[in-house]
Amino acid sequence: MPPTRDLYEILGVKRNATDKEIKAAYRRLARKFHPDVNPDDPAAEQRFKEIQAAYSVLGDREKRAQYDSYGSSYFSRGAGPASGPGMEWEEFVRTFANRGIRVDFGEGNGFDLLGDLLGHSGTTQTRRDTRPRRGTDIYQPVTIGFLEAANGTAVTLELTREVTCERCNGSGAEPDSETRTCPSCGGAGQVMRGMAFLKQSAPCPQCHGEGSVAVRTCMRCRGSGTTPKTERIEVRVPPGVDTGSKVRVPGKGRPGRNGGPYGDLLLNVTVRPHPYFQRKDCNALLEVPITVDEALLGAEIEIPTLAKRVKMKIPAGTDSGTEFRLRGKGFPRLSGSGCGDLLVRVRIVSPKAMNVRSRELIREFAKENPSNPRLRLFGF
């Protein structure tokens, strides 16, 4: 965006708009272009940042007055007011995160961008959050074989993760210890970080958002509230998974906060390739070599499938490249709605060495059965 872009134009309001009209325009546009409403849309994300940046100036009376006086030079280093942002417009826009940012204009004139969007008070960002919080998930890679993916399997993992300390039950304090107000955040549980004109609310690093610290920390976890635990777990991988599939193991993630539940363990599945099977969605493809006589006269051959060996008939006169479909012999669908098919593509393999008698028989066969398969295609 050119640095001369008008902030009033970004919010779609006139220069004489009231504070109420500016805020209403901001709320309307922020809802429309919020990243949660427009996932994977870089243009909407950039527009959302510009709206935030424009409102951070026009939403404050003092900064709006300075902007009205200096215009685009408000964002020029050394040309604007001393209390200006001290950076070019594009750099100013880049300082805004997509969500969860609290913009503080000083003297208590601030607002929570995400909270303002959703219609609740911005003060929740600076109060101690006592609500139960679910623990975060743990992601673990796992590699299985091709046939294991088709038929399902069980994998055994050795997992080391943090769990709630049994001695202090996650509080970080000795069971009989008293608590005192956290000296770092003054009991708020949150601290403000960033530049003077743009600050971000973050959990207090000393009390971890609790607002209080123990007089005597837990002897087992040293005040962290968690301890490491190594365990072996067996996970059932359902049939039909593919590379990129995720298998969820409930309750095997990181511990929650304030009595919240554990997160989950998510297995990121990778499937090894197979020497002769291929996969196409829920279908499996198998290329089967057959002899000249099997193709000419027909035959019943035995082939492998994803589960067991079966017999399949080859009709007389089968061409190389002919594809047969075995219904329901492919991969199970994870949705539970049946299975895909096994596609069997035959390939005629000519003999590499023949004796004199065999050559005579083939020449005799050619005389008895004259044909030119290229005539219909090329006309000669």
Phi, psi and omega in degrees: 000134177298145182294346181271005180301131183282130182294326178295324178294322179300318180273353177070036179235162177280162183292337179262019181296148178282165177302322180295319180293322179295315180295320179296321179294319178299312182298318181296312182289322181295321175298320184292321187253011181298138181303330178291334179273335182233066181296143177060035177236094183299326181295317179293323179297316179295320179297321180297319178296319180296321178296316177300313183297317180297318182288332178297337177265307185287340178281354178245124187299317181294314180291325178296319179296319178294320179295319178299328182281319187261341181064221184294336179291352175301332181258011181261129180297128177082352182250333183272190179292155182298332181267009178292178185292340179073023179208158178293160184303312183296322177293323178299318180295320183293341181286348182271125174285169184287329186199162175072019182262136174252120178265125183244123182263006183086158178056031175075004182267081182222174178205155178267114186300311181291319178296320178297322178298315186273359172087020176240165186295140179288349183291344181296340181286340184247007175260157176296128181267108182259004180290145175299133181240129178292143178291159180282161181276156174247134179252130184227125178285147176213138181245132179230165180282165181299312181289331175294324177293327181284322188254353184086153181202174175238134179242143178252127183240146170255110189246127173250122183213165176277136177232163180298131180297126181288334183287314183254000181057033175090357183280337183082001182245152172302145186307326182256014184275146174276165177242159176224160180299135181298126181288340183281319184248358180067023179093357181286331183084350181230150174232154180259132180232151176125191181282171187298323184267350182217107183238145180245133179279133181218153177301141179297128182290340183275316182256359178058036176087001183280334181088351181215155179232155182281145174293321175235118182284157182299133182290334184275312185259359179059032175092355182282337182085354181225156175225150179287146178219131177250128181216152175260125181233146177254127183242131177273118177267119185289153177294142178106355181292159178223171175303128183101345177292153178238131178252122185264131175245103186297141171077007181253022176264209181276155183292151177278179179245152177055040179082008179289161183287164174293153170285189183247162171261128180243119178271121175272111189272135168238131182254126178290146177292160181251150182295332180224348173269146170233161181240137173228099186058241179263002177265153174244143181245132180228125176263125186241123175282140176228159182275168180297316182293326177295323179289321183284315188262346185087156182193167171245117185243162178254132182228157175275151168238185181291343183244319184200176177273142179224165177259143182222140180270135174255115180293151176297140179081021180288132178274155174294135182097353177296138184244128178251148182244122175258106186297135174074010181259013180264210182279140172296142176279134181296338178288347181090003183266063174081197183234160172283193184247161172258119179262118183253114180253120183269148179226119182284127180251118179281149178294140183277334181222136179225145176276178184297317181299319180295321180295319179297320179295322180291320178296321178295319178298319181294323178292323181285337183229067182292136178200155176225094183294348181270349185296315181292328183279311185259341181087009177210000000 
